[in-house]
Amino acid sequence: MTDTKLTPHEVNEKLAEVLINRLNALLESDPILGETFGLLIRTRVTCSDCIRDHDTIQVDVEEGCAYVGFLEMLNGIVGAIPVGHEKAGWGYVMAIVEDDKTVSRFVNTKHWKPLPAL
């Protein structure tokens, strides 16, 4: 038996993969969830200094007040894409939001490539 110890960044990417797969399975099981996730992603709530100062949770600061959202919390749990990658510092979990503000799917930010403009 070989010891296949993962690096912290490999663990983060595996965790992101599990979350993305589960979120997408939820979306596939209930079409209403696209709207629900869209609302969750657009919603920001005030947060504590501990959350504001956390290494991996991204927050918005407006007029001295810190706000956090659903994706920022998820990505704070998963961790940020490491230095050396094109999207270093970004969270792994990305939501694809359609024109009607619904979420159609979740993807790994590190591997996502936007579609070319028409």
PDB file as gemmi writes it, atoms N, CA and C in Angstrom:
CRYST1    1.000    1.000    1.000  90.00  90.00  90.00 P 1                      
ATOM      1  N   MET A   1       0.842  -1.172   0.000  1.00  0.00           N  
ATOM      2  CA  MET A   1       0.000   0.000   0.000  1.00  0.00           C  
ATOM      3  C   MET A   1       0.895   1.246   0.000  1.00  0.00           C  
ATOM      4  N   THR A   2       0.618   2.175  -0.904  1.00  0.00           N  
ATOM      5  CA  THR A   2       1.424   3.392  -0.971  1.00  0.00           C  
ATOM      6  C   THR A   2       0.718   4.526  -0.241  1.00  0.00           C  
ATOM      7  N   ASP A   3       1.515   5.388   0.352  1.00  0.00           N  
ATOM      8  CA  ASP A   3       0.976   6.552   1.042  1.00  0.00           C  
ATOM      9  C   ASP A   3       0.842   7.683   0.030  1.00  0.00           C  
ATOM     10  N   THR A   4      -0.376   8.044  -0.289  1.00  0.00           N  
ATOM     11  CA  THR A   4      -0.613   9.101  -1.277  1.00  0.00           C  
ATOM     12  C   THR A   4      -1.128  10.343  -0.556  1.00  0.00           C  
ATOM     13  N   LYS A   5      -0.249  10.968   0.186  1.00  0.00           N  
ATOM     14  CA  LYS A   5      -0.620  12.162   0.936  1.00  0.00           C  
ATOM     15  C   LYS A   5      -0.796  13.330  -0.026  1.00  0.00           C  
ATOM     16  N   LEU A   6      -1.937  13.993   0.087  1.00  0.00           N  
ATOM     17  CA  LEU A   6      -2.235  15.136  -0.766  1.00  0.00           C  
ATOM     18  C   LEU A   6      -1.682  16.414  -0.147  1.00  0.00           C  
ATOM     19  N   THR A   7      -1.285  17.336  -0.996  1.00  0.00           N  
ATOM     20  CA  THR A   7      -0.876  18.652  -0.513  1.00  0.00           C  
ATOM     21  C   THR A   7      -2.129  19.413  -0.071  1.00  0.00           C  
ATOM     22  N   PRO A   8      -1.973  20.461   0.732  1.00  0.00           N  
ATOM     23  CA  PRO A   8      -3.152  21.250   1.124  1.00  0.00           C  
ATOM     24  C   PRO A   8      -3.933  21.776  -0.083  1.00  0.00           C  
ATOM     25  N   HIS A   9      -3.249  22.190  -1.126  1.00  0.00           N  
ATOM     26  CA  HIS A   9      -3.947  22.700  -2.309  1.00  0.00           C  
ATOM     27  C   HIS A   9      -4.685  21.586  -3.054  1.00  0.00           C  
ATOM     28  N   GLU A  10      -4.131  20.378  -3.054  1.00  0.00           N  
ATOM     29  CA  GLU A  10      -4.832  19.240  -3.665  1.00  0.00           C  
ATOM     30  C   GLU A  10      -6.088  18.898  -2.865  1.00  0.00           C  
ATOM     31  N   VAL A  11      -5.994  18.992  -1.547  1.00  0.00           N  
ATOM     32  CA  VAL A  11      -7.166  18.762  -0.695  1.00  0.00           C  
ATOM     33  C   VAL A  11      -8.237  19.806  -1.004  1.00  0.00           C  
ATOM     34  N   ASN A  12      -7.827  21.070  -1.126  1.00  0.00           N  
ATOM     35  CA  ASN A  12      -8.775  22.146  -1.445  1.00  0.00           C  
ATOM     36  C   ASN A  12      -9.468  21.885  -2.777  1.00  0.00           C  
ATOM     37  N   GLU A  13      -8.700  21.463  -3.772  1.00  0.00           N  
ATOM     38  CA  GLU A  13      -9.294  21.224  -5.089  1.00  0.00           C  
ATOM     39  C   GLU A  13     -10.252  20.032  -5.054  1.00  0.00           C  
ATOM     40  N   LYS A  14      -9.907  18.996  -4.293  1.00  0.00           N  
ATOM     41  CA  LYS A  14     -10.814  17.840  -4.146  1.00  0.00           C  
ATOM     42  C   LYS A  14     -12.106  18.266  -3.446  1.00  0.00           C  
ATOM     43  N   LEU A  15     -11.975  19.070  -2.396  1.00  0.00           N  
ATOM     44  CA  LEU A  15     -13.155  19.559  -1.685  1.00  0.00           C  
ATOM     45  C   LEU A  15     -14.027  20.391  -2.620  1.00  0.00           C  
ATOM     46  N   ALA A  16     -13.406  21.247  -3.419  1.00  0.00           N  
ATOM     47  CA  ALA A  16     -14.156  22.047  -4.396  1.00  0.00           C  
ATOM     48  C   ALA A  16     -14.893  21.140  -5.370  1.00  0.00           C  
ATOM     49  N   GLU A  17     -14.222  20.093  -5.832  1.00  0.00           N  
ATOM     50  CA  GLU A  17     -14.841  19.150  -6.776  1.00  0.00           C  
ATOM     51  C   GLU A  17     -16.081  18.500  -6.165  1.00  0.00           C  
ATOM     52  N   VAL A  18     -15.977  18.087  -4.904  1.00  0.00           N  
ATOM     53  CA  VAL A  18     -17.119  17.471  -4.217  1.00  0.00           C  
ATOM     54  C   VAL A  18     -18.263  18.480  -4.094  1.00  0.00           C  
ATOM     55  N   LEU A  19     -17.959  19.693  -3.654  1.00  0.00           N  
ATOM     56  CA  LEU A  19     -18.998  20.723  -3.520  1.00  0.00           C  
ATOM     57  C   LEU A  19     -19.654  21.036  -4.856  1.00  0.00           C  
ATOM     58  N   ILE A  20     -18.855  21.222  -5.891  1.00  0.00           N  
ATOM     59  CA  ILE A  20     -19.385  21.540  -7.221  1.00  0.00           C  
ATOM     60  C   ILE A  20     -20.294  20.418  -7.713  1.00  0.00           C  
ATOM     61  N   ASN A  21     -19.861  19.174  -7.563  1.00  0.00           N  
ATOM     62  CA  ASN A  21     -20.684  18.036  -7.996  1.00  0.00           C  
ATOM     63  C   ASN A  21     -22.001  17.977  -7.230  1.00  0.00           C  
ATOM     64  N   ARG A  22     -21.955  18.218  -5.926  1.00  0.00           N  
ATOM     65  CA  ARG A  22     -23.181  18.176  -5.123  1.00  0.00           C  
ATOM     66  C   ARG A  22     -24.112  19.336  -5.465  1.00  0.00           C  
ATOM     67  N   LEU A  23     -23.556  20.525  -5.646  1.00  0.00           N  
ATOM     68  CA  LEU A  23     -24.386  21.673  -6.024  1.00  0.00           C  
ATOM     69  C   LEU A  23     -25.046  21.440  -7.377  1.00  0.00           C  
ATOM     70  N   ASN A  24     -24.289  20.902  -8.335  1.00  0.00           N  
ATOM     71  CA  ASN A  24     -24.860  20.620  -9.658  1.00  0.00           C  
ATOM     72  C   ASN A  24     -25.912  19.519  -9.596  1.00  0.00           C  
ATOM     73  N   ALA A  25     -25.706  18.511  -8.744  1.00  0.00           N  
ATOM     74  CA  ALA A  25     -26.716  17.458  -8.578  1.00  0.00           C  
ATOM     75  C   ALA A  25     -28.005  18.051  -8.009  1.00  0.00           C  
ATOM     76  N   LEU A  26     -27.881  18.976  -7.072  1.00  0.00           N  
ATOM     77  CA  LEU A  26     -29.067  19.655  -6.539  1.00  0.00           C  
ATOM     78  C   LEU A  26     -29.783  20.436  -7.633  1.00  0.00           C  
ATOM     79  N   LEU A  27     -29.022  21.162  -8.448  1.00  0.00           N  
ATOM     80  CA  LEU A  27     -29.621  21.921  -9.553  1.00  0.00           C  
ATOM     81  C   LEU A  27     -30.373  21.010 -10.513  1.00  0.00           C  
ATOM     82  N   GLU A  28     -29.796  19.850 -10.815  1.00  0.00           N  
ATOM     83  CA  GLU A  28     -30.432  18.909 -11.740  1.00  0.00           C  
ATOM     84  C   GLU A  28     -31.701  18.297 -11.144  1.00  0.00           C  
ATOM     85  N   SER A  29     -31.733  18.161  -9.822  1.00  0.00           N  
ATOM     86  CA  SER A  29     -32.875  17.506  -9.179  1.00  0.00           C  
ATOM     87  C   SER A  29     -34.072  18.437  -8.985  1.00  0.00           C  
ATOM     88  N   ASP A  30     -33.838  19.741  -9.013  1.00  0.00           N  
ATOM     89  CA  ASP A  30     -34.927  20.688  -8.744  1.00  0.00           C  
ATOM     90  C   ASP A  30     -34.709  21.971  -9.539  1.00  0.00           C  
ATOM     91  N   PRO A  31     -35.487  22.179 -10.599  1.00  0.00           N  
ATOM     92  CA  PRO A  31     -35.285  23.341 -11.461  1.00  0.00           C  
ATOM     93  C   PRO A  31     -35.470  24.686 -10.749  1.00  0.00           C  
ATOM     94  N   ILE A  32     -36.197  24.713  -9.654  1.00  0.00           N  
ATOM     95  CA  ILE A  32     -36.406  25.952  -8.897  1.00  0.00           C  
ATOM     96  C   ILE A  32     -35.116  26.410  -8.214  1.00  0.00           C  
ATOM     97  N   LEU A  33     -34.212  25.485  -7.960  1.00  0.00           N  
ATOM     98  CA  LEU A  33     -32.983  25.835  -7.245  1.00  0.00           C  
ATOM     99  C   LEU A  33     -32.095  26.809  -8.012  1.00  0.00           C  
ATOM    100  N   GLY A  34     -32.188  26.848  -9.326  1.00  0.00           N  
ATOM    101  CA  GLY A  34     -31.410  27.822 -10.091  1.00  0.00           C  
ATOM    102  C   GLY A  34     -31.753  29.239  -9.664  1.00  0.00           C  
ATOM    103  N   GLU A  35     -33.045  29.478  -9.460  1.00  0.00           N  
ATOM    104  CA  GLU A  35     -33.501  30.792  -8.987  1.00  0.00           C  
ATOM    105  C   GLU A  35     -33.058  31.027  -7.538  1.00  0.00           C  
ATOM    106  N   THR A  36     -33.191  29.995  -6.709  1.00  0.00           N  
ATOM    107  CA  THR A  36     -32.804  30.096  -5.301  1.00  0.00           C  
ATOM    108  C   THR A  36     -31.320  30.390  -5.163  1.00  0.00           C  
ATOM    109  N   PHE A  37     -30.484  29.626  -5.871  1.00  0.00           N  
ATOM    110  CA  PHE A  37     -29.041  29.876  -5.815  1.00  0.00           C  
ATOM    111  C   PHE A  37     -28.704  31.267  -6.336  1.00  0.00           C  
ATOM    112  N   GLY A  38     -29.400  31.711  -7.375  1.00  0.00           N  
ATOM    113  CA  GLY A  38     -29.174  33.056  -7.894  1.00  0.00           C  
ATOM    114  C   GLY A  38     -29.424  34.114  -6.834  1.00  0.00           C  
ATOM    115  N   LEU A  39     -30.501  33.947  -6.090  1.00  0.00           N  
ATOM    116  CA  LEU A  39     -30.815  34.886  -5.015  1.00  0.00           C  
ATOM    117  C   LEU A  39     -29.772  34.817  -3.903  1.00  0.00           C  
ATOM    118  N   LEU A  40     -29.386  33.606  -3.529  1.00  0.00           N  
ATOM    119  CA  LEU A  40     -28.354  33.453  -2.494  1.00  0.00           C  
ATOM    120  C   LEU A  40     -27.049  34.129  -2.907  1.00  0.00           C  
ATOM    121  N   ILE A  41     -26.662  33.975  -4.149  1.00  0.00           N  
ATOM    122  CA  ILE A  41     -25.399  34.536  -4.634  1.00  0.00           C  
ATOM    123  C   ILE A  41     -25.444  36.065  -4.655  1.00  0.00           C  
ATOM    124  N   ARG A  42     -26.601  36.628  -4.937  1.00  0.00           N  
ATOM    125  CA  ARG A  42     -26.723  38.092  -4.974  1.00  0.00           C  
ATOM    126  C   ARG A  42     -26.884  38.709  -3.589  1.00  0.00           C  
ATOM    127  N   THR A  43     -27.176  37.896  -2.582  1.00  0.00           N  
ATOM    128  CA  THR A  43     -27.425  38.400  -1.234  1.00  0.00           C  
ATOM    129  C   THR A  43     -26.116  38.542  -0.462  1.00  0.00           C  
ATOM    130  N   ARG A  44     -25.967  39.674   0.195  1.00  0.00           N  
ATOM    131  CA  ARG A  44     -24.814  39.925   1.055  1.00  0.00           C  
ATOM    132  C   ARG A  44     -25.334  40.249   2.449  1.00  0.00           C  
ATOM    133  N   VAL A  45     -24.631  39.761   3.458  1.00  0.00           N  
ATOM    134  CA  VAL A  45     -24.984  40.057   4.848  1.00  0.00           C  
ATOM    135  C   VAL A  45     -23.761  40.638   5.552  1.00  0.00           C  
ATOM    136  N   THR A  46     -24.012  41.438   6.577  1.00  0.00           N  
ATOM    137  CA  THR A  46     -22.884  41.986   7.325  1.00  0.00           C  
ATOM    138  C   THR A  46     -22.162  40.847   8.031  1.00  0.00           C  
ATOM    139  N   CYS A  47     -20.878  41.037   8.229  1.00  0.00           N  
ATOM    140  CA  CYS A  47     -20.090  39.981   8.866  1.00  0.00           C  
ATOM    141  C   CYS A  47     -19.150  40.573   9.912  1.00  0.00           C  
ATOM    142  N   SER A  48     -18.631  39.703  10.729  1.00  0.00           N  
ATOM    143  CA  SER A  48     -17.753  40.093  11.830  1.00  0.00           C  
ATOM    144  C   SER A  48     -16.358  40.441  11.323  1.00  0.00           C  
ATOM    145  N   ASP A  49     -15.577  41.044  12.201  1.00  0.00           N  
ATOM    146  CA  ASP A  49     -14.180  41.340  11.877  1.00  0.00           C  
ATOM    147  C   ASP A  49     -13.406  40.054  11.613  1.00  0.00           C  
ATOM    148  N   CYS A  50     -13.758  38.984  12.322  1.00  0.00           N  
ATOM    149  CA  CYS A  50     -13.084  37.693  12.132  1.00  0.00           C  
ATOM    150  C   CYS A  50     -13.260  37.203  10.693  1.00  0.00           C  
ATOM    151  N   ILE A  51     -14.481  37.290  10.179  1.00  0.00           N  
ATOM    152  CA  ILE A  51     -14.738  36.887   8.791  1.00  0.00           C  
ATOM    153  C   ILE A  51     -14.050  37.858   7.838  1.00  0.00           C  
ATOM    154  N   ARG A  52     -14.173  39.165   8.115  1.00  0.00           N  
ATOM    155  CA  ARG A  52     -13.565  40.181   7.246  1.00  0.00           C  
ATOM    156  C   ARG A  52     -12.055  39.970   7.109  1.00  0.00           C  
ATOM    157  N   ASP A  53     -11.402  39.581   8.198  1.00  0.00           N  
ATOM    158  CA  ASP A  53      -9.943  39.452   8.210  1.00  0.00           C  
ATOM    159  C   ASP A  53      -9.451  38.047   7.879  1.00  0.00           C  
ATOM    160  N   HIS A  54     -10.360  37.131   7.576  1.00  0.00           N  
ATOM    161  CA  HIS A  54      -9.990  35.743   7.277  1.00  0.00           C  
ATOM    162  C   HIS A  54      -9.138  35.676   6.011  1.00  0.00           C  
ATOM    163  N   ASP A  55      -8.196  34.742   5.983  1.00  0.00           N  
ATOM    164  CA  ASP A  55      -7.266  34.616   4.850  1.00  0.00           C  
ATOM    165  C   ASP A  55      -7.932  34.255   3.535  1.00  0.00           C  
ATOM    166  N   THR A  56      -8.984  33.437   3.561  1.00  0.00           N  
ATOM    167  CA  THR A  56      -9.535  32.944   2.295  1.00  0.00           C  
ATOM    168  C   THR A  56     -10.971  33.375   2.013  1.00  0.00           C  
ATOM    169  N   ILE A  57     -11.638  34.012   2.966  1.00  0.00           N  
ATOM    170  CA  ILE A  57     -13.006  34.476   2.716  1.00  0.00           C  
ATOM    171  C   ILE A  57     -12.938  35.873   2.116  1.00  0.00           C  
ATOM    172  N   GLN A  58     -13.523  36.030   0.947  1.00  0.00           N  
ATOM    173  CA  GLN A  58     -13.536  37.336   0.291  1.00  0.00           C  
ATOM    174  C   GLN A  58     -14.781  38.091   0.733  1.00  0.00           C  
ATOM    175  N   VAL A  59     -14.587  39.355   1.100  1.00  0.00           N  
ATOM    176  CA  VAL A  59     -15.709  40.183   1.543  1.00  0.00           C  
ATOM    177  C   VAL A  59     -15.722  41.489   0.762  1.00  0.00           C  
ATOM    178  N   ASP A  60     -16.884  42.111   0.729  1.00  0.00           N  
ATOM    179  CA  ASP A  60     -17.032  43.457   0.172  1.00  0.00           C  
ATOM    180  C   ASP A  60     -17.055  44.417   1.353  1.00  0.00           C  
ATOM    181  N   VAL A  61     -16.308  45.513   1.251  1.00  0.00           N  
ATOM    182  CA  VAL A  61     -16.335  46.527   2.299  1.00  0.00           C  
ATOM    183  C   VAL A  61     -16.857  47.819   1.691  1.00  0.00           C  
ATOM    184  N   GLU A  62     -17.945  48.314   2.265  1.00  0.00           N  
ATOM    185  CA  GLU A  62     -18.552  49.564   1.813  1.00  0.00           C  
ATOM    186  C   GLU A  62     -18.762  50.463   3.022  1.00  0.00           C  
ATOM    187  N   GLU A  63     -18.197  51.656   2.957  1.00  0.00           N  
ATOM    188  CA  GLU A  63     -18.334  52.638   4.033  1.00  0.00           C  
ATOM    189  C   GLU A  63     -17.989  52.036   5.391  1.00  0.00           C  
ATOM    190  N   GLY A  64     -16.929  51.226   5.433  1.00  0.00           N  
ATOM    191  CA  GLY A  64     -16.448  50.653   6.677  1.00  0.00           C  
ATOM    192  C   GLY A  64     -17.188  49.426   7.171  1.00  0.00           C  
ATOM    193  N   CYS A  65     -18.207  48.990   6.447  1.00  0.00           N  
ATOM    194  CA  CYS A  65     -18.978  47.809   6.850  1.00  0.00           C  
ATOM    195  C   CYS A  65     -18.653  46.652   5.906  1.00  0.00           C  
ATOM    196  N   ALA A  66     -18.367  45.481   6.473  1.00  0.00           N  
ATOM    197  CA  ALA A  66     -17.999  44.309   5.673  1.00  0.00           C  
ATOM    198  C   ALA A  66     -19.224  43.436   5.416  1.00  0.00           C  
ATOM    199  N   TYR A  67     -19.315  42.943   4.181  1.00  0.00           N  
ATOM    200  CA  TYR A  67     -20.421  42.088   3.748  1.00  0.00           C  
ATOM    201  C   TYR A  67     -19.864  40.819   3.117  1.00  0.00           C  
ATOM    202  N   VAL A  68     -20.565  39.713   3.330  1.00  0.00           N  
ATOM    203  CA  VAL A  68     -20.148  38.434   2.763  1.00  0.00           C  
ATOM    204  C   VAL A  68     -21.366  37.750   2.147  1.00  0.00           C  
ATOM    205  N   GLY A  69     -21.105  36.918   1.136  1.00  0.00           N  
ATOM    206  CA  GLY A  69     -22.165  36.190   0.460  1.00  0.00           C  
ATOM    207  C   GLY A  69     -21.928  34.690   0.482  1.00  0.00           C  
ATOM    208  N   PHE A  70     -22.863  33.986  -0.134  1.00  0.00           N  
ATOM    209  CA  PHE A  70     -22.859  32.520  -0.182  1.00  0.00           C  
ATOM    210  C   PHE A  70     -21.579  31.962  -0.812  1.00  0.00           C  
ATOM    211  N   LEU A  71     -21.233  32.439  -2.009  1.00  0.00           N  
ATOM    212  CA  LEU A  71     -20.037  31.915  -2.685  1.00  0.00           C  
ATOM    213  C   LEU A  71     -18.763  32.269  -1.933  1.00  0.00           C  
ATOM    214  N   GLU A  72     -18.729  33.458  -1.358  1.00  0.00           N  
ATOM    215  CA  GLU A  72     -17.537  33.853  -0.601  1.00  0.00           C  
ATOM    216  C   GLU A  72     -17.322  32.935   0.598  1.00  0.00           C  
ATOM    217  N   MET A  73     -18.412  32.556   1.259  1.00  0.00           N  
ATOM    218  CA  MET A  73     -18.292  31.629   2.390  1.00  0.00           C  
ATOM    219  C   MET A  73     -17.854  30.247   1.918  1.00  0.00           C  
ATOM    220  N   LEU A  74     -18.471  29.748   0.837  1.00  0.00           N  
ATOM    221  CA  LEU A  74     -18.061  28.439   0.304  1.00  0.00           C  
ATOM    222  C   LEU A  74     -16.583  28.444  -0.065  1.00  0.00           C  
ATOM    223  N   ASN A  75     -16.169  29.471  -0.787  1.00  0.00           N  
ATOM    224  CA  ASN A  75     -14.777  29.540  -1.213  1.00  0.00           C  
ATOM    225  C   ASN A  75     -13.833  29.778  -0.046  1.00  0.00           C  
ATOM    226  N   GLY A  76     -14.316  30.434   0.996  1.00  0.00           N  
ATOM    227  CA  GLY A  76     -13.501  30.583   2.191  1.00  0.00           C  
ATOM    228  C   GLY A  76     -13.243  29.247   2.865  1.00  0.00           C  
ATOM    229  N   ILE A  77     -14.234  28.372   2.832  1.00  0.00           N  
ATOM    230  CA  ILE A  77     -14.078  27.030   3.397  1.00  0.00           C  
ATOM    231  C   ILE A  77     -13.123  26.206   2.540  1.00  0.00           C  
ATOM    232  N   VAL A  78     -13.279  26.302   1.234  1.00  0.00           N  
ATOM    233  CA  VAL A  78     -12.457  25.507   0.313  1.00  0.00           C  
ATOM    234  C   VAL A  78     -11.029  26.033   0.247  1.00  0.00           C  
ATOM    235  N   GLY A  79     -10.860  27.334   0.232  1.00  0.00           N  
ATOM    236  CA  GLY A  79      -9.540  27.939   0.093  1.00  0.00           C  
ATOM    237  C   GLY A  79      -9.368  28.542  -1.289  1.00  0.00           C  
ATOM    238  N   ALA A  80      -8.301  29.284  -1.446  1.00  0.00           N  
ATOM    239  CA  ALA A  80      -8.049  30.004  -2.697  1.00  0.00           C  
ATOM    240  C   ALA A  80      -7.135  29.213  -3.620  1.00  0.00           C  
ATOM    241  N   ILE A  81      -7.248  29.498  -4.906  1.00  0.00           N  
ATOM    242  CA  ILE A  81      -6.356  28.904  -5.907  1.00  0.00           C  
ATOM    243  C   ILE A  81      -4.947  29.413  -5.616  1.00  0.00           C  
ATOM    244  N   PRO A  82      -3.959  28.514  -5.575  1.00  0.00           N  
ATOM    245  CA  PRO A  82      -2.617  28.911  -5.142  1.00  0.00           C  
ATOM    246  C   PRO A  82      -1.848  29.752  -6.167  1.00  0.00           C  
ATOM    247  N   VAL A  83      -0.854  30.441  -5.657  1.00  0.00           N  
ATOM    248  CA  VAL A  83       0.076  31.207  -6.488  1.00  0.00           C  
ATOM    249  C   VAL A  83       0.704  30.264  -7.505  1.00  0.00           C  
ATOM    250  N   GLY A  84       0.913  30.765  -8.712  1.00  0.00           N  
ATOM    251  CA  GLY A  84       1.479  29.944  -9.775  1.00  0.00           C  
ATOM    252  C   GLY A  84       0.443  29.530 -10.794  1.00  0.00           C  
ATOM    253  N   HIS A  85      -0.823  29.746 -10.465  1.00  0.00           N  
ATOM    254  CA  HIS A  85      -1.915  29.448 -11.394  1.00  0.00           C  
ATOM    255  C   HIS A  85      -2.481  30.756 -11.921  1.00  0.00           C  
ATOM    256  N   GLU A  86      -3.040  30.703 -13.113  1.00  0.00           N  
ATOM    257  CA  GLU A  86      -3.570  31.899 -13.772  1.00  0.00           C  
ATOM    258  C   GLU A  86      -4.562  32.662 -12.890  1.00  0.00           C  
ATOM    259  N   LYS A  87      -5.369  31.957 -12.140  1.00  0.00           N  
ATOM    260  CA  LYS A  87      -6.409  32.595 -11.328  1.00  0.00           C  
ATOM    261  C   LYS A  87      -6.068  32.533  -9.837  1.00  0.00           C  
ATOM    262  N   ALA A  88      -4.789  32.684  -9.519  1.00  0.00           N  
ATOM    263  CA  ALA A  88      -4.327  32.647  -8.128  1.00  0.00           C  
ATOM    264  C   ALA A  88      -5.088  33.668  -7.286  1.00  0.00           C  
ATOM    265  N   GLY A  89      -5.499  33.227  -6.101  1.00  0.00           N  
ATOM    266  CA  GLY A  89      -6.220  34.090  -5.181  1.00  0.00           C  
ATOM    267  C   GLY A  89      -7.730  34.029  -5.330  1.00  0.00           C  
ATOM    268  N   TRP A  90      -8.198  33.505  -6.447  1.00  0.00           N  
ATOM    269  CA  TRP A  90      -9.641  33.356  -6.661  1.00  0.00           C  
ATOM    270  C   TRP A  90     -10.127  32.130  -5.897  1.00  0.00           C  
ATOM    271  N   GLY A  91     -11.422  32.075  -5.619  1.00  0.00           N  
ATOM    272  CA  GLY A  91     -12.023  30.880  -5.048  1.00  0.00           C  
ATOM    273  C   GLY A  91     -12.214  29.828  -6.125  1.00  0.00           C  
ATOM    274  N   TYR A  92     -12.213  28.565  -5.736  1.00  0.00           N  
ATOM    275  CA  TYR A  92     -12.373  27.464  -6.693  1.00  0.00           C  
ATOM    276  C   TYR A  92     -13.799  27.349  -7.244  1.00  0.00           C  
ATOM    277  N   VAL A  93     -14.797  27.684  -6.422  1.00  0.00           N  
ATOM    278  CA  VAL A  93     -16.192  27.456  -6.802  1.00  0.00           C  
ATOM    279  C   VAL A  93     -16.749  28.695  -7.504  1.00  0.00           C  
ATOM    280  N   MET A  94     -17.202  28.506  -8.745  1.00  0.00           N  
ATOM    281  CA  MET A  94     -17.781  29.599  -9.529  1.00  0.00           C  
ATOM    282  C   MET A  94     -19.184  29.202  -9.961  1.00  0.00           C  
ATOM    283  N   ALA A  95     -20.092  30.156  -9.894  1.00  0.00           N  
ATOM    284  CA  ALA A  95     -21.461  29.937 -10.368  1.00  0.00           C  
ATOM    285  C   ALA A  95     -21.608  30.561 -11.742  1.00  0.00           C  
ATOM    286  N   ILE A  96     -22.247  29.847 -12.648  1.00  0.00           N  
ATOM    287  CA  ILE A  96     -22.594  30.396 -13.961  1.00  0.00           C  
ATOM    288  C   ILE A  96     -24.003  30.976 -13.815  1.00  0.00           C  
ATOM    289  N   VAL A  97     -24.093  32.293 -13.895  1.00  0.00           N  
ATOM    290  CA  VAL A  97     -25.358  33.005 -13.717  1.00  0.00           C  
ATOM    291  C   VAL A  97     -25.848  33.469 -15.084  1.00  0.00           C  
ATOM    292  N   GLU A  98     -27.070  33.117 -15.392  1.00  0.00           N  
ATOM    293  CA  GLU A  98     -27.663  33.448 -16.692  1.00  0.00           C  
ATOM    294  C   GLU A  98     -28.245  34.867 -16.684  1.00  0.00           C  
ATOM    295  N   ASP A  99     -28.668  35.331 -17.850  1.00  0.00           N  
ATOM    296  CA  ASP A  99     -29.236  36.679 -17.984  1.00  0.00           C  
ATOM    297  C   ASP A  99     -30.442  36.905 -17.073  1.00  0.00           C  
ATOM    298  N   ASP A 100     -31.190  35.836 -16.798  1.00  0.00           N  
ATOM    299  CA  ASP A 100     -32.362  35.969 -15.918  1.00  0.00           C  
ATOM    300  C   ASP A 100     -31.997  35.853 -14.435  1.00  0.00           C  
ATOM    301  N   LYS A 101     -30.696  35.857 -14.144  1.00  0.00           N  
ATOM    302  CA  LYS A 101     -30.136  35.829 -12.787  1.00  0.00           C  
ATOM    303  C   LYS A 101     -30.267  34.479 -12.095  1.00  0.00           C  
ATOM    304  N   THR A 102     -30.612  33.432 -12.840  1.00  0.00           N  
ATOM    305  CA  THR A 102     -30.627  32.086 -12.263  1.00  0.00           C  
ATOM    306  C   THR A 102     -29.256  31.450 -12.462  1.00  0.00           C  
ATOM    307  N   VAL A 103     -28.929  30.521 -11.587  1.00  0.00           N  
ATOM    308  CA  VAL A 103     -27.675  29.775 -11.706  1.00  0.00           C  
ATOM    309  C   VAL A 103     -27.952  28.522 -12.522  1.00  0.00           C  
ATOM    310  N   SER A 104     -27.191  28.334 -13.602  1.00  0.00           N  
ATOM    311  CA  SER A 104     -27.389  27.151 -14.445  1.00  0.00           C  
ATOM    312  C   SER A 104     -26.461  26.009 -14.049  1.00  0.00           C  
ATOM    313  N   ARG A 105     -25.304  26.354 -13.480  1.00  0.00           N  
ATOM    314  CA  ARG A 105     -24.380  25.307 -13.026  1.00  0.00           C  
ATOM    315  C   ARG A 105     -23.240  25.940 -12.235  1.00  0.00           C  
ATOM    316  N   PHE A 106     -22.508  25.086 -11.545  1.00  0.00           N  
ATOM    317  CA  PHE A 106     -21.306  25.493 -10.821  1.00  0.00           C  
ATOM    318  C   PHE A 106     -20.116  24.845 -11.509  1.00  0.00           C  
ATOM    319  N   VAL A 107     -18.996  25.545 -11.548  1.00  0.00           N  
ATOM    320  CA  VAL A 107     -17.790  25.046 -12.200  1.00  0.00           C  
ATOM    321  C   VAL A 107     -16.579  25.356 -11.326  1.00  0.00           C  
ATOM    322  N   ASN A 108     -15.460  24.697 -11.651  1.00  0.00           N  
ATOM    323  CA  ASN A 108     -14.191  24.984 -10.990  1.00  0.00           C  
ATOM    324  C   ASN A 108     -13.555  26.182 -11.693  1.00  0.00           C  
ATOM    325  N   THR A 109     -13.393  27.266 -10.976  1.00  0.00           N  
ATOM    326  CA  THR A 109     -12.824  28.497 -11.527  1.00  0.00           C  
ATOM    327  C   THR A 109     -11.487  28.245 -12.205  1.00  0.00           C  
ATOM    328  N   LYS A 110     -10.692  27.383 -11.616  1.00  0.00           N  
ATOM    329  CA  LYS A 110      -9.339  27.114 -12.118  1.00  0.00           C  
ATOM    330  C   LYS A 110      -9.360  26.555 -13.535  1.00  0.00           C  
ATOM    331  N   HIS A 111     -10.396  25.802 -13.874  1.00  0.00           N  
ATOM    332  CA  HIS A 111     -10.459  25.142 -15.182  1.00  0.00           C  
ATOM    333  C   HIS A 111     -11.460  25.780 -16.138  1.00  0.00           C  
ATOM    334  N   TRP A 112     -12.181  26.791 -15.680  1.00  0.00           N  
ATOM    335  CA  TRP A 112     -13.233  27.398 -16.492  1.00  0.00           C  
ATOM    336  C   TRP A 112     -12.650  28.355 -17.518  1.00  0.00           C  
ATOM    337  N   LYS A 113     -13.129  28.230 -18.734  1.00  0.00           N  
ATOM    338  CA  LYS A 113     -12.745  29.135 -19.827  1.00  0.00           C  
ATOM    339  C   LYS A 113     -14.019  29.746 -20.383  1.00  0.00           C  
ATOM    340  N   PRO A 114     -14.092  31.080 -20.460  1.00  0.00           N  
ATOM    341  CA  PRO A 114     -15.302  31.698 -21.012  1.00  0.00           C  
ATOM    342  C   PRO A 114     -15.472  31.359 -22.483  1.00  0.00           C  
ATOM    343  N   LEU A 115     -16.712  31.331 -22.914  1.00  0.00           N  
ATOM    344  CA  LEU A 115     -16.997  31.098 -24.331  1.00  0.00           C  
ATOM    345  C   LEU A 115     -16.593  32.332 -25.129  1.00  0.00           C  
ATOM    346  N   PRO A 116     -16.100  32.142 -26.347  1.00  0.00           N  
ATOM    347  CA  PRO A 116     -15.741  33.307 -27.161  1.00  0.00           C  
ATOM    348  C   PRO A 116     -16.979  34.138 -27.491  1.00  0.00           C  
ATOM    349  N   ALA A 117     -16.786  35.444 -27.597  1.00  0.00           N  
ATOM    350  CA  ALA A 117     -17.896  36.346 -27.943  1.00  0.00           C  
ATOM    351  C   ALA A 117     -18.372  36.056 -29.354  1.00  0.00           C  
ATOM    352  N   LEU A 118     -19.665  36.217 -29.565  1.00  0.00           N  
ATOM    353  CA  LEU A 118     -20.247  35.981 -30.894  1.00  0.00           C  
ATOM    354  C   LEU A 118     -20.036  37.162 -31.792  1.00  0.00           C  
TER     355      LEU A 118                                                      
END                                                                             
